[in-house]
């Protein structure tokens, strides 16, 4: 038999299967998500997400609603919402060199710089 690497739970399952193969199956432990709040949602699919490499708590998201939302990860509400286009925004990226520079690509073919 091969040794399976994994969590303690997997080891307990393997050990209990060796001792009592006809016993009831073990159920996995119920895990709870530690996140207790969510961010302001987009009005459709989210197409892009970018974390700032120079500001550790800042990230931007873009989506089908044509809005770019800039968030602080420690707050549920957005810091700013930009609406450059009425069409989809498909990508967003922070500048790796400048703290407050961001680019976004829209479904209308335009690149928006902020």
N, C-alpha and C positions, 0 to 999 in steps of 0.2 A: 504494500500500500504506500502511496506517495504522501509526503507531508505537505499540507496546504498552508501557505503563509497567509496570515490575515489577522482579524481581530480576535479578542478573547472569546467573543460570542461564537465564532467559527470553531475555535478550539474546544469549547464546551459541547458544541453539537457533535463534533467528531468523537470526543470522549464518551458522551452519553450514548452514541450509536454503538460503540464498542461494548458497553456494559449491558444495555437493554434494547436489542434491536426491535422487539415487539412493543415497546412502550409508546406512549403518545408523542407525536412530534413536538419539538420545541418551537415556540413562537418567537420571532425577533423582538427585541426591545422597542418600545414606542419612543421615538425621539421627537422632541419639540423644537421648533425653529426659535432661535434666540432673538430674532428681529421682531420688534413690537410695533413698528410704524412703517409706512410706505411713503414713497415720493409722489408728487403730483403726476398723474398719468397723462399720457398722450391720448389724443382722440382717435387712435387707430394703432396700427403696427409700429413698433420701434425699429427703425432701420439702422441706427448707429449709436454707439456709446464710446466716449473717449475720456480717459482719466488724465488729468494734467500731471505731467512729470515734475513740474516746478512748484505746484501748490497741492499738497498731499490730500486735502479734503475736498477738492473741487473736481467735478466731472460734468460733462455735457452729453445730452442725448438729443436725437432728432428722430422724426418719424413721418408717418403718412399724413399727419395733419398740417405739415409745412412749418412746424414750430421747432426752434432749437431752445432747449431748456438747460440752463446752467444751474447746477445744484451745489450746495455744500453738503457733504455726506453726513454731517452731524445735525442737519435740520431737515424737516419733512417738506417745507415749502421751498419753491425754487427761488434763487437769488434774482434771476432775470429770465424773461422769455422773449426770444427774438422771432419775428415772423417775416423772413425775407421774401417769401414766395407763397403763392396760393397753391402751388403744386407740392408734391412730396419732396422731402429732404432726405437723401439717401446716405449721406456720410457726413461725419463731423470729426475734426482732428485738431488738437492743440499744437501749437508750435513747440518744438523741442528746445528752442533757444530764447524765445520771448515769452514772458509770463502771461500777458494778456492778449495774445494773438491767437485767433482761432479761424479755421477755414471750414466751409460746409459746401457740399455738392448737391445741387437741386435736380429735380426731374425735368426742369425746363432747360437744362444744359448749362446753367450758369454756376460759377464758383463764387461763393460769397466769403469775403474776408472781413473779420472783425478785430 
